[in-house]
Amino acid sequence: MRILLLITWLAVTVGFSAHALDRNQFAEQASAVTPLLNGQSIPDVTVQTFDGKSVNLKDLVSEKPTVILFYRGGWCPYCNRQLAGLKDIEKRMVNLGYQILAISPESPERLQEQKMDTKFAVTLISDNSLEATKAFGIGFFLPEEIAARSSKIGADATLEDGSKRRVLPAPAIFIADQKGLIKFNYVNPDYKVRISSELLFQAARLSL
């Protein structure tokens, strides 16, 4: 299993190695994102809980080992499938001492609706400002034709520097210890491909 996890990590990391590590701006496409890597610290950013309270992400992570899951939004069927799959490992993750934070660009208001619809025990977090998405190096501009469609299905419109270009995070998983050190990451520019819940559990177990 350790070998499998290493292969998974290498496969994802190599896919982004050709790009300059500039996390001060959004990538032009999903394949060009430059995510934080194992051994780096999570950024000092402010996010919001589903009830609109501003919180520091590092403060949340300092409470216990954390799985940070970035997803596109409750409108995305692949994201919903991934979140639903966490129910299979949720109890085991809690027994290991983990908390799971699911972060999306959606507003706290939308997260409240999603929480009522899904009844997930996973903590839903809003990054409506895209501060965390940018700092983790996973944000990218949507192509214009896709952005137009996204507005029709409920994806929140978040403007960047006054422009009307829409930004989404590449779906990502980061496992961090209480000091905020990243122990494992999985980022795939293909939003249809997600890490399995069982592999995530094994990665979390080995990250302790």
Secondary structure, DSSP 4 states (H G I P E B T S, - for coil): -HHHHHHHHHHHHHHHTTS----SS-BSSGGG-----TTSBPP--EEEETTS-EEEHHHHHTTS-EEEEE-S-TT-HHHHHHHHHGGGTHHHHHHHT-EEEEEESS-HHHHHHHHHHH--SSEEEE-TT-HHHHHTT-EEEPPHHHHHHHHHTT-----STT----EEEPPEEEEE-TT-BEEEEEE-S-TT----HHHHHHHHHHH-
